[in-house]
Amino acid sequence: MPNKPPSQGNLGTVLAFITPGIIQLLMDNRNITVAAASMLLYNSRLYRLLEEEETKLWHLSYPILYDLLEEELTTGKSTFPEEQ
């Protein structure tokens, strides 16, 4: 049976599993607090797009999402992988 995308209500649950990993990577790689890492993530374009089910970004692993966030933070640009 193919994976079904999360409903908008369940997307919050999916994000609850994804965001801690991204925050931990930010903390580890930038040597910042959980509050600072959370602020970076939650104020990012990436997070706004993650909240939109139709972007399908929720299906990416948190290490890939972290790399996308780092790209956004360092270059101001976001390059998202295309669907295969």
PDB file of N, CA, C and O in Angstrom, chain B, residues numbered from 101:
ATOM      1  N   MET B 101       0.853  -1.164   0.000  1.00  0.00           N
ATOM      2  CA  MET B 101       0.000   0.000   0.000  1.00  0.00           C
ATOM      3  C   MET B 101       0.902   1.231   0.000  1.00  0.00           C
ATOM      4  O   MET B 101       1.814   1.306   0.824  1.00  0.00           O
ATOM      5  N   PRO B 102       0.682   2.210  -0.900  1.00  0.00           N
ATOM      6  CA  PRO B 102       1.527   3.399  -0.944  1.00  0.00           C
ATOM      7  C   PRO B 102       1.322   4.269   0.288  1.00  0.00           C
ATOM      8  O   PRO B 102       0.257   4.269   0.906  1.00  0.00           O
ATOM      9  N   ASN B 103       2.385   5.017   0.629  1.00  0.00           N
ATOM     10  CA  ASN B 103       2.272   5.947   1.748  1.00  0.00           C
ATOM     11  C   ASN B 103       1.317   7.069   1.384  1.00  0.00           C
ATOM     12  O   ASN B 103       1.396   7.635   0.294  1.00  0.00           O
ATOM     13  N   LYS B 104       0.425   7.381   2.290  1.00  0.00           N
ATOM     14  CA  LYS B 104      -0.501   8.476   2.071  1.00  0.00           C
ATOM     15  C   LYS B 104       0.098   9.723   2.688  1.00  0.00           C
ATOM     16  O   LYS B 104       0.725   9.640   3.744  1.00  0.00           O
ATOM     17  N   PRO B 105      -0.078  10.888   2.055  1.00  0.00           N
ATOM     18  CA  PRO B 105       0.412  12.119   2.668  1.00  0.00           C
ATOM     19  C   PRO B 105      -0.383  12.401   3.927  1.00  0.00           C
ATOM     20  O   PRO B 105      -1.538  11.992   4.044  1.00  0.00           O
ATOM     21  N   PRO B 106       0.228  13.096   4.862  1.00  0.00           N
ATOM     22  CA  PRO B 106      -0.507  13.409   6.080  1.00  0.00           C
ATOM     23  C   PRO B 106      -1.610  14.414   5.795  1.00  0.00           C
ATOM     24  O   PRO B 106      -1.472  15.274   4.926  1.00  0.00           O
ATOM     25  N   SER B 107      -2.698  14.298   6.531  1.00  0.00           N
ATOM     26  CA  SER B 107      -3.725  15.325   6.433  1.00  0.00           C
ATOM     27  C   SER B 107      -3.164  16.567   7.122  1.00  0.00           C
ATOM     28  O   SER B 107      -2.183  16.481   7.861  1.00  0.00           O
ATOM     29  N   GLN B 108      -3.779  17.706   6.880  1.00  0.00           N
ATOM     30  CA  GLN B 108      -3.286  18.941   7.490  1.00  0.00           C
ATOM     31  C   GLN B 108      -3.236  18.801   9.014  1.00  0.00           C
ATOM     32  O   GLN B 108      -2.327  19.331   9.654  1.00  0.00           O
ATOM     33  N   GLY B 109      -4.202  18.093   9.597  1.00  0.00           N
ATOM     34  CA  GLY B 109      -4.207  17.893  11.038  1.00  0.00           C
ATOM     35  C   GLY B 109      -3.060  17.018  11.510  1.00  0.00           C
ATOM     36  O   GLY B 109      -2.506  17.244  12.586  1.00  0.00           O
ATOM     37  N   ASN B 110      -2.699  16.015  10.709  1.00  0.00           N
ATOM     38  CA  ASN B 110      -1.609  15.117  11.078  1.00  0.00           C
ATOM     39  C   ASN B 110      -0.240  15.669  10.726  1.00  0.00           C
ATOM     40  O   ASN B 110       0.773  15.144  11.189  1.00  0.00           O
ATOM     41  N   LEU B 111      -0.192  16.715   9.919  1.00  0.00           N
ATOM     42  CA  LEU B 111       1.080  17.297   9.534  1.00  0.00           C
ATOM     43  C   LEU B 111       1.821  17.821  10.768  1.00  0.00           C
ATOM     44  O   LEU B 111       3.048  17.747  10.836  1.00  0.00           O
ATOM     45  N   GLY B 112       1.090  18.339  11.721  1.00  0.00           N
ATOM     46  CA  GLY B 112       1.711  18.797  12.965  1.00  0.00           C
ATOM     47  C   GLY B 112       2.404  17.659  13.691  1.00  0.00           C
ATOM     48  O   GLY B 112       3.467  17.854  14.281  1.00  0.00           O
ATOM     49  N   THR B 113       1.819  16.485  13.655  1.00  0.00           N
ATOM     50  CA  THR B 113       2.435  15.310  14.277  1.00  0.00           C
ATOM     51  C   THR B 113       3.712  14.928  13.544  1.00  0.00           C
ATOM     52  O   THR B 113       4.718  14.595  14.170  1.00  0.00           O
ATOM     53  N   VAL B 114       3.672  14.975  12.222  1.00  0.00           N
ATOM     54  CA  VAL B 114       4.866  14.675  11.424  1.00  0.00           C
ATOM     55  C   VAL B 114       5.972  15.673  11.763  1.00  0.00           C
ATOM     56  O   VAL B 114       7.120  15.285  11.979  1.00  0.00           O
ATOM     57  N   LEU B 115       5.623  16.957  11.809  1.00  0.00           N
ATOM     58  CA  LEU B 115       6.616  17.986  12.132  1.00  0.00           C
ATOM     59  C   LEU B 115       7.181  17.799  13.530  1.00  0.00           C
ATOM     60  O   LEU B 115       8.346  18.109  13.776  1.00  0.00           O
ATOM     61  N   ALA B 116       6.364  17.297  14.446  1.00  0.00           N
ATOM     62  CA  ALA B 116       6.841  17.062  15.813  1.00  0.00           C
ATOM     63  C   ALA B 116       7.928  15.999  15.856  1.00  0.00           C
ATOM     64  O   ALA B 116       8.747  15.991  16.775  1.00  0.00           O
ATOM     65  N   PHE B 117       7.948  15.106  14.881  1.00  0.00           N
ATOM     66  CA  PHE B 117       9.003  14.092  14.800  1.00  0.00           C
ATOM     67  C   PHE B 117      10.230  14.598  14.047  1.00  0.00           C
ATOM     68  O   PHE B 117      11.349  14.161  14.316  1.00  0.00           O
ATOM     69  N   ILE B 118      10.024  15.511  13.112  1.00  0.00           N
ATOM     70  CA  ILE B 118      11.115  16.012  12.277  1.00  0.00           C
ATOM     71  C   ILE B 118      11.923  17.112  12.970  1.00  0.00           C
ATOM     72  O   ILE B 118      13.153  17.099  12.940  1.00  0.00           O
ATOM     73  N   THR B 119      11.230  18.051  13.585  1.00  0.00           N
ATOM     74  CA  THR B 119      11.908  19.255  14.083  1.00  0.00           C
ATOM     75  C   THR B 119      12.955  18.995  15.169  1.00  0.00           C
ATOM     76  O   THR B 119      13.981  19.676  15.163  1.00  0.00           O
ATOM     77  N   PRO B 120      12.764  18.065  16.092  1.00  0.00           N
ATOM     78  CA  PRO B 120      13.821  17.872  17.097  1.00  0.00           C
ATOM     79  C   PRO B 120      15.168  17.486  16.492  1.00  0.00           C
ATOM     80  O   PRO B 120      16.213  17.913  16.985  1.00  0.00           O
ATOM     81  N   GLY B 121      15.152  16.688  15.436  1.00  0.00           N
ATOM     82  CA  GLY B 121      16.401  16.295  14.788  1.00  0.00           C
ATOM     83  C   GLY B 121      17.103  17.475  14.142  1.00  0.00           C
ATOM     84  O   GLY B 121      18.323  17.608  14.228  1.00  0.00           O
ATOM     85  N   ILE B 122      16.316  18.339  13.489  1.00  0.00           N
ATOM     86  CA  ILE B 122      16.895  19.526  12.862  1.00  0.00           C
ATOM     87  C   ILE B 122      17.460  20.457  13.931  1.00  0.00           C
ATOM     88  O   ILE B 122      18.560  20.988  13.782  1.00  0.00           O
ATOM     89  N   ILE B 123      16.713  20.647  14.990  1.00  0.00           N
ATOM     90  CA  ILE B 123      17.168  21.516  16.089  1.00  0.00           C
ATOM     91  C   ILE B 123      18.447  20.966  16.708  1.00  0.00           C
ATOM     92  O   ILE B 123      19.366  21.730  17.002  1.00  0.00           O
ATOM     93  N   GLN B 124      18.519  19.664  16.907  1.00  0.00           N
ATOM     94  CA  GLN B 124      19.718  19.065  17.492  1.00  0.00           C
ATOM     95  C   GLN B 124      20.924  19.275  16.575  1.00  0.00           C
ATOM     96  O   GLN B 124      22.010  19.591  17.060  1.00  0.00           O
ATOM     97  N   LEU B 125      20.758  19.107  15.279  1.00  0.00           N
ATOM     98  CA  LEU B 125      21.857  19.335  14.342  1.00  0.00           C
ATOM     99  C   LEU B 125      22.303  20.796  14.359  1.00  0.00           C
ATOM    100  O   LEU B 125      23.499  21.084  14.305  1.00  0.00           O
ATOM    101  N   LEU B 126      21.351  21.710  14.434  1.00  0.00           N
ATOM    102  CA  LEU B 126      21.707  23.132  14.547  1.00  0.00           C
ATOM    103  C   LEU B 126      22.521  23.383  15.812  1.00  0.00           C
ATOM    104  O   LEU B 126      23.535  24.079  15.776  1.00  0.00           O
ATOM    105  N   MET B 127      22.079  22.822  16.915  1.00  0.00           N
ATOM    106  CA  MET B 127      22.784  23.002  18.193  1.00  0.00           C
ATOM    107  C   MET B 127      24.201  22.441  18.107  1.00  0.00           C
ATOM    108  O   MET B 127      25.157  23.091  18.530  1.00  0.00           O
ATOM    109  N   ASP B 128      24.331  21.252  17.568  1.00  0.00           N
ATOM    110  CA  ASP B 128      25.629  20.585  17.493  1.00  0.00           C
ATOM    111  C   ASP B 128      26.589  21.303  16.548  1.00  0.00           C
ATOM    112  O   ASP B 128      27.756  21.510  16.880  1.00  0.00           O
ATOM    113  N   ASN B 129      26.095  21.681  15.377  1.00  0.00           N
ATOM    114  CA  ASN B 129      26.968  22.232  14.345  1.00  0.00           C
ATOM    115  C   ASN B 129      27.231  23.727  14.484  1.00  0.00           C
ATOM    116  O   ASN B 129      28.233  24.234  13.981  1.00  0.00           O
ATOM    117  N   ARG B 130      26.342  24.420  15.157  1.00  0.00           N
ATOM    118  CA  ARG B 130      26.526  25.863  15.342  1.00  0.00           C
ATOM    119  C   ARG B 130      26.877  26.219  16.787  1.00  0.00           C
ATOM    120  O   ARG B 130      27.114  27.383  17.110  1.00  0.00           O
ATOM    121  N   ASN B 131      26.908  25.212  17.641  1.00  0.00           N
ATOM    122  CA  ASN B 131      27.211  25.420  19.061  1.00  0.00           C
ATOM    123  C   ASN B 131      26.319  26.507  19.666  1.00  0.00           C
ATOM    124  O   ASN B 131      26.796  27.475  20.258  1.00  0.00           O
ATOM    125  N   ILE B 132      25.002  26.310  19.495  1.00  0.00           N
ATOM    126  CA  ILE B 132      24.020  27.266  20.002  1.00  0.00           C
ATOM    127  C   ILE B 132      23.036  26.549  20.926  1.00  0.00           C
ATOM    128  O   ILE B 132      22.994  25.320  20.980  1.00  0.00           O
ATOM    129  N   THR B 133      22.257  27.332  21.639  1.00  0.00           N
ATOM    130  CA  THR B 133      21.278  26.780  22.574  1.00  0.00           C
ATOM    131  C   THR B 133      20.056  26.250  21.828  1.00  0.00           C
ATOM    132  O   THR B 133      19.850  26.536  20.649  1.00  0.00           O
ATOM    133  N   VAL B 134      19.268  25.482  22.538  1.00  0.00           N
ATOM    134  CA  VAL B 134      18.029  24.972  21.957  1.00  0.00           C
ATOM    135  C   VAL B 134      17.113  26.130  21.582  1.00  0.00           C
ATOM    136  O   VAL B 134      16.428  26.061  20.561  1.00  0.00           O
ATOM    137  N   ALA B 135      17.085  27.189  22.381  1.00  0.00           N
ATOM    138  CA  ALA B 135      16.229  28.340  22.079  1.00  0.00           C
ATOM    139  C   ALA B 135      16.686  29.018  20.791  1.00  0.00           C
ATOM    140  O   ALA B 135      15.858  29.364  19.948  1.00  0.00           O
ATOM    141  N   ALA B 136      17.977  29.208  20.632  1.00  0.00           N
ATOM    142  CA  ALA B 136      18.503  29.854  19.425  1.00  0.00           C
ATOM    143  C   ALA B 136      18.267  28.976  18.197  1.00  0.00           C
ATOM    144  O   ALA B 136      17.896  29.477  17.135  1.00  0.00           O
ATOM    145  N   ALA B 137      18.483  27.670  18.342  1.00  0.00           N
ATOM    146  CA  ALA B 137      18.265  26.749  17.230  1.00  0.00           C
ATOM    147  C   ALA B 137      16.792  26.720  16.839  1.00  0.00           C
ATOM    148  O   ALA B 137      16.460  26.711  15.653  1.00  0.00           O
ATOM    149  N   SER B 138      15.925  26.705  17.818  1.00  0.00           N
ATOM    150  CA  SER B 138      14.483  26.701  17.552  1.00  0.00           C
ATOM    151  C   SER B 138      14.074  27.966  16.816  1.00  0.00           C
ATOM    152  O   SER B 138      13.292  27.914  15.867  1.00  0.00           O
ATOM    153  N   MET B 139      14.608  29.108  17.258  1.00  0.00           N
ATOM    154  CA  MET B 139      14.281  30.377  16.616  1.00  0.00           C
ATOM    155  C   MET B 139      14.723  30.373  15.149  1.00  0.00           C
ATOM    156  O   MET B 139      13.984  30.818  14.271  1.00  0.00           O
ATOM    157  N   LEU B 140      15.932  29.867  14.891  1.00  0.00           N
ATOM    158  CA  LEU B 140      16.403  29.797  13.509  1.00  0.00           C
ATOM    159  C   LEU B 140      15.468  28.951  12.655  1.00  0.00           C
ATOM    160  O   LEU B 140      15.097  29.343  11.548  1.00  0.00           O
ATOM    161  N   LEU B 141      15.092  27.795  13.176  1.00  0.00           N
ATOM    162  CA  LEU B 141      14.225  26.900  12.405  1.00  0.00           C
ATOM    163  C   LEU B 141      12.840  27.498  12.217  1.00  0.00           C
ATOM    164  O   LEU B 141      12.356  27.600  11.089  1.00  0.00           O
ATOM    165  N   TYR B 142      12.197  27.895  13.309  1.00  0.00           N
ATOM    166  CA  TYR B 142      10.801  28.322  13.224  1.00  0.00           C
ATOM    167  C   TYR B 142      10.617  29.638  12.479  1.00  0.00           C
ATOM    168  O   TYR B 142       9.510  29.935  12.031  1.00  0.00           O
ATOM    169  N   ASN B 143      11.672  30.432  12.335  1.00  0.00           N
ATOM    170  CA  ASN B 143      11.597  31.688  11.590  1.00  0.00           C
ATOM    171  C   ASN B 143      12.086  31.541  10.150  1.00  0.00           C
ATOM    172  O   ASN B 143      12.207  32.532   9.430  1.00  0.00           O
ATOM    173  N   SER B 144      12.363  30.325   9.733  1.00  0.00           N
ATOM    174  CA  SER B 144      12.929  30.103   8.401  1.00  0.00           C
ATOM    175  C   SER B 144      11.839  29.913   7.343  1.00  0.00           C
ATOM    176  O   SER B 144      10.700  29.549   7.638  1.00  0.00           O
ATOM    177  N   ARG B 145      12.238  30.173   6.123  1.00  0.00           N
ATOM    178  CA  ARG B 145      11.375  29.894   4.975  1.00  0.00           C
ATOM    179  C   ARG B 145      11.129  28.385   4.889  1.00  0.00           C
ATOM    180  O   ARG B 145      10.021  27.942   4.585  1.00  0.00           O
ATOM    181  N   LEU B 146      12.171  27.608   5.158  1.00  0.00           N
ATOM    182  CA  LEU B 146      12.038  26.153   5.119  1.00  0.00           C
ATOM    183  C   LEU B 146      10.888  25.688   6.004  1.00  0.00           C
ATOM    184  O   LEU B 146      10.067  24.875   5.579  1.00  0.00           O
ATOM    185  N   TYR B 147      10.824  26.197   7.230  1.00  0.00           N
ATOM    186  CA  TYR B 147       9.768  25.751   8.144  1.00  0.00           C
ATOM    187  C   TYR B 147       8.391  26.160   7.627  1.00  0.00           C
ATOM    188  O   TYR B 147       7.436  25.388   7.717  1.00  0.00           O
ATOM    189  N   ARG B 148       8.290  27.364   7.090  1.00  0.00           N
ATOM    190  CA  ARG B 148       7.000  27.789   6.523  1.00  0.00           C
ATOM    191  C   ARG B 148       6.570  26.838   5.411  1.00  0.00           C
ATOM    192  O   ARG B 148       5.392  26.500   5.291  1.00  0.00           O
ATOM    193  N   LEU B 149       7.536  26.410   4.599  1.00  0.00           N
ATOM    194  CA  LEU B 149       7.207  25.474   3.522  1.00  0.00           C
ATOM    195  C   LEU B 149       6.917  24.068   4.045  1.00  0.00           C
ATOM    196  O   LEU B 149       6.095  23.347   3.479  1.00  0.00           O
ATOM    197  N   LEU B 150       7.592  23.685   5.124  1.00  0.00           N
ATOM    198  CA  LEU B 150       7.306  22.381   5.737  1.00  0.00           C
ATOM    199  C   LEU B 150       5.867  22.302   6.231  1.00  0.00           C
ATOM    200  O   LEU B 150       5.249  21.238   6.208  1.00  0.00           O
ATOM    201  N   GLU B 151       5.346  23.432   6.675  1.00  0.00           N
ATOM    202  CA  GLU B 151       3.977  23.467   7.196  1.00  0.00           C
ATOM    203  C   GLU B 151       2.927  23.349   6.096  1.00  0.00           C
ATOM    204  O   GLU B 151       1.747  23.157   6.389  1.00  0.00           O
ATOM    205  N   GLU B 152       3.338  23.459   4.845  1.00  0.00           N
ATOM    206  CA  GLU B 152       2.415  23.336   3.721  1.00  0.00           C
ATOM    207  C   GLU B 152       2.510  21.914   3.170  1.00  0.00           C
ATOM    208  O   GLU B 152       3.512  21.549   2.556  1.00  0.00           O
ATOM    209  N   GLU B 153       1.489  21.132   3.384  1.00  0.00           N
ATOM    210  CA  GLU B 153       1.510  19.719   2.989  1.00  0.00           C
ATOM    211  C   GLU B 153       1.849  19.537   1.522  1.00  0.00           C
ATOM    212  O   GLU B 153       2.563  18.603   1.157  1.00  0.00           O
ATOM    213  N   GLU B 154       1.340  20.428   0.677  1.00  0.00           N
ATOM    214  CA  GLU B 154       1.519  20.251  -0.761  1.00  0.00           C
ATOM    215  C   GLU B 154       2.968  20.385  -1.229  1.00  0.00           C
ATOM    216  O   GLU B 154       3.279  19.974  -2.347  1.00  0.00           O
ATOM    217  N   THR B 155       3.864  20.945  -0.411  1.00  0.00           N
ATOM    218  CA  THR B 155       5.276  21.039  -0.800  1.00  0.00           C
ATOM    219  C   THR B 155       5.957  19.681  -0.733  1.00  0.00           C
ATOM    220  O   THR B 155       6.991  19.472  -1.367  1.00  0.00           O
ATOM    221  N   LYS B 156       5.397  18.778   0.014  1.00  0.00           N
ATOM    222  CA  LYS B 156       5.934  17.419   0.195  1.00  0.00           C
ATOM    223  C   LYS B 156       7.311  17.397   0.866  1.00  0.00           C
ATOM    224  O   LYS B 156       7.984  16.366   0.849  1.00  0.00           O
ATOM    225  N   LEU B 157       7.734  18.512   1.453  1.00  0.00           N
ATOM    226  CA  LEU B 157       9.033  18.534   2.132  1.00  0.00           C
ATOM    227  C   LEU B 157       9.027  17.660   3.374  1.00  0.00           C
ATOM    228  O   LEU B 157      10.084  17.216   3.822  1.00  0.00           O
ATOM    229  N   TRP B 158       7.856  17.407   3.935  1.00  0.00           N
ATOM    230  CA  TRP B 158       7.742  16.596   5.144  1.00  0.00           C
ATOM    231  C   TRP B 158       8.273  15.183   4.953  1.00  0.00           C
ATOM    232  O   TRP B 158       8.592  14.509   5.933  1.00  0.00           O
ATOM    233  N   HIS B 159       8.375  14.721   3.706  1.00  0.00           N
ATOM    234  CA  HIS B 159       8.836  13.344   3.485  1.00  0.00           C
ATOM    235  C   HIS B 159      10.358  13.222   3.484  1.00  0.00           C
ATOM    236  O   HIS B 159      10.879  12.107   3.470  1.00  0.00           O
ATOM    237  N   LEU B 160      11.086  14.346   3.497  1.00  0.00           N
ATOM    238  CA  LEU B 160      12.553  14.307   3.513  1.00  0.00           C
ATOM    239  C   LEU B 160      13.057  14.020   4.921  1.00  0.00           C
ATOM    240  O   LEU B 160      12.392  14.345   5.905  1.00  0.00           O
ATOM    241  N   SER B 161      14.217  13.417   5.009  1.00  0.00           N
ATOM    242  CA  SER B 161      14.798  13.127   6.320  1.00  0.00           C
ATOM    243  C   SER B 161      15.266  14.419   6.981  1.00  0.00           C
ATOM    244  O   SER B 161      15.534  15.413   6.306  1.00  0.00           O
ATOM    245  N   TYR B 162      15.361  14.394   8.307  1.00  0.00           N
ATOM    246  CA  TYR B 162      15.784  15.621   8.968  1.00  0.00           C
ATOM    247  C   TYR B 162      17.229  16.009   8.647  1.00  0.00           C
ATOM    248  O   TYR B 162      17.522  17.205   8.673  1.00  0.00           O
ATOM    249  N   PRO B 163      18.166  15.081   8.344  1.00  0.00           N
ATOM    250  CA  PRO B 163      19.487  15.550   7.908  1.00  0.00           C
ATOM    251  C   PRO B 163      19.437  16.314   6.573  1.00  0.00           C
ATOM    252  O   PRO B 163      20.163  17.292   6.392  1.00  0.00           O
ATOM    253  N   ILE B 164      18.598  15.879   5.660  1.00  0.00           N
ATOM    254  CA  ILE B 164      18.453  16.596   4.392  1.00  0.00           C
ATOM    255  C   ILE B 164      17.807  17.957   4.639  1.00  0.00           C
ATOM    256  O   ILE B 164      18.240  18.966   4.082  1.00  0.00           O
ATOM    257  N   LEU B 165      16.779  17.980   5.468  1.00  0.00           N
ATOM    258  CA  LEU B 165      16.124  19.244   5.796  1.00  0.00           C
ATOM    259  C   LEU B 165      17.098  20.198   6.498  1.00  0.00           C
ATOM    260  O   LEU B 165      17.070  21.405   6.256  1.00  0.00           O
ATOM    261  N   TYR B 166      17.953  19.656   7.362  1.00  0.00           N
ATOM    262  CA  TYR B 166      18.970  20.478   8.013  1.00  0.00           C
ATOM    263  C   TYR B 166      19.895  21.095   6.964  1.00  0.00           C
ATOM    264  O   TYR B 166      20.203  22.285   7.037  1.00  0.00           O
ATOM    265  N   ASP B 167      20.336  20.305   5.996  1.00  0.00           N
ATOM    266  CA  ASP B 167      21.208  20.833   4.937  1.00  0.00           C
ATOM    267  C   ASP B 167      20.509  21.948   4.157  1.00  0.00           C
ATOM    268  O   ASP B 167      21.133  22.955   3.818  1.00  0.00           O
ATOM    269  N   LEU B 168      19.236  21.774   3.876  1.00  0.00           N
ATOM    270  CA  LEU B 168      18.470  22.813   3.188  1.00  0.00           C
ATOM    271  C   LEU B 168      18.387  24.081   4.030  1.00  0.00           C
ATOM    272  O   LEU B 168      18.489  25.193   3.512  1.00  0.00           O
ATOM    273  N   LEU B 169      18.201  23.901   5.333  1.00  0.00           N
ATOM    274  CA  LEU B 169      18.136  25.052   6.233  1.00  0.00           C
ATOM    275  C   LEU B 169      19.485  25.767   6.290  1.00  0.00           C
ATOM    276  O   LEU B 169      19.537  26.996   6.256  1.00  0.00           O
ATOM    277  N   GLU B 170      20.562  25.011   6.376  1.00  0.00           N
ATOM    278  CA  GLU B 170      21.888  25.633   6.400  1.00  0.00           C
ATOM    279  C   GLU B 170      22.136  26.420   5.110  1.00  0.00           C
ATOM    280  O   GLU B 170      22.714  27.506   5.141  1.00  0.00           O
ATOM    281  N   GLU B 171      21.699  25.871   3.991  1.00  0.00           N
ATOM    282  CA  GLU B 171      21.831  26.597   2.730  1.00  0.00           C
ATOM    283  C   GLU B 171      21.075  27.922   2.801  1.00  0.00           C
ATOM    284  O   GLU B 171      21.588  28.966   2.399  1.00  0.00           O
ATOM    285  N   GLU B 172      19.856  27.864   3.316  1.00  0.00           N
ATOM    286  CA  GLU B 172      19.052  29.077   3.449  1.00  0.00           C
ATOM    287  C   GLU B 172      19.727  30.083   4.375  1.00  0.00           C
ATOM    288  O   GLU B 172      19.763  31.276   4.073  1.00  0.00           O
ATOM    289  N   LEU B 173      20.259  29.613   5.497  1.00  0.00           N
ATOM    290  CA  LEU B 173      20.861  30.508   6.477  1.00  0.00           C
ATOM    291  C   LEU B 173      22.170  31.120   5.981  1.00  0.00           C
ATOM    292  O   LEU B 173      22.488  32.260   6.317  1.00  0.00           O
ATOM    293  N   THR B 174      22.924  30.374   5.192  1.00  0.00           N
ATOM    294  CA  THR B 174      24.226  30.877   4.753  1.00  0.00           C
ATOM    295  C   THR B 174      24.180  31.638   3.437  1.00  0.00           C
ATOM    296  O   THR B 174      24.984  32.542   3.215  1.00  0.00           O
ATOM    297  N   THR B 175      23.232  31.274   2.551  1.00  0.00           N
ATOM    298  CA  THR B 175      23.194  31.916   1.237  1.00  0.00           C
ATOM    299  C   THR B 175      21.944  32.757   1.019  1.00  0.00           C
ATOM    300  O   THR B 175      21.898  33.594   0.118  1.00  0.00           O
ATOM    301  N   GLY B 176      20.930  32.528   1.849  1.00  0.00           N
ATOM    302  CA  GLY B 176      19.665  33.213   1.638  1.00  0.00           C
ATOM    303  C   GLY B 176      18.814  32.560   0.566  1.00  0.00           C
ATOM    304  O   GLY B 176      17.731  33.048   0.242  1.00  0.00           O
ATOM    305  N   LYS B 177      19.303  31.452   0.014  1.00  0.00           N
ATOM    306  CA  LYS B 177      18.583  30.745  -1.039  1.00  0.00           C
ATOM    307  C   LYS B 177      18.159  29.365  -0.556  1.00  0.00           C
ATOM    308  O   LYS B 177      18.729  28.821   0.390  1.00  0.00           O
ATOM    309  N   SER B 178      17.168  28.817  -1.209  1.00  0.00           N
ATOM    310  CA  SER B 178      16.684  27.472  -0.891  1.00  0.00           C
ATOM    311  C   SER B 178      16.599  26.672  -2.174  1.00  0.00           C
ATOM    312  O   SER B 178      15.882  27.049  -3.101  1.00  0.00           O
ATOM    313  N   THR B 179      17.324  25.579  -2.230  1.00  0.00           N
ATOM    314  CA  THR B 179      17.273  24.690  -3.374  1.00  0.00           C
ATOM    315  C   THR B 179      16.658  23.379  -2.897  1.00  0.00           C
ATOM    316  O   THR B 179      17.269  22.644  -2.121  1.00  0.00           O
ATOM    317  N   PHE B 180      15.454  23.092  -3.362  1.00  0.00           N
ATOM    318  CA  PHE B 180      14.760  21.911  -2.899  1.00  0.00           C
ATOM    319  C   PHE B 180      14.885  20.801  -3.914  1.00  0.00           C
ATOM    320  O   PHE B 180      14.790  21.040  -5.118  1.00  0.00           O
ATOM    321  N   PRO B 181      15.103  19.559  -3.429  1.00  0.00           N
ATOM    322  CA  PRO B 181      15.206  18.424  -4.352  1.00  0.00           C
ATOM    323  C   PRO B 181      13.878  18.209  -5.072  1.00  0.00           C
ATOM    324  O   PRO B 181      12.799  18.404  -4.512  1.00  0.00           O
ATOM    325  N   GLU B 182      13.996  17.805  -6.318  1.00  0.00           N
ATOM    326  CA  GLU B 182      12.784  17.532  -7.090  1.00  0.00           C
ATOM    327  C   GLU B 182      12.319  16.111  -6.850  1.00  0.00           C
ATOM    328  O   GLU B 182      13.111  15.223  -6.532  1.00  0.00           O
ATOM    329  N   GLU B 183      11.022  15.914  -7.007  1.00  0.00           N
ATOM    330  CA  GLU B 183      10.443  14.579  -6.869  1.00  0.00           C
ATOM    331  C   GLU B 183      11.021  13.672  -7.941  1.00  0.00           C
ATOM    332  O   GLU B 183      11.195  14.086  -9.087  1.00  0.00           O
ATOM    333  N   GLN B 184      11.320  12.427  -7.565  1.00  0.00           N
ATOM    334  CA  GLN B 184      11.842  11.440  -8.514  1.00  0.00           C
ATOM    335  C   GLN B 184      10.691  10.678  -9.111  1.00  0.00           C
ATOM    336  O   GLN B 184      10.901   9.793  -9.940  1.00  0.00           O
TER     337      GLN B 184
END
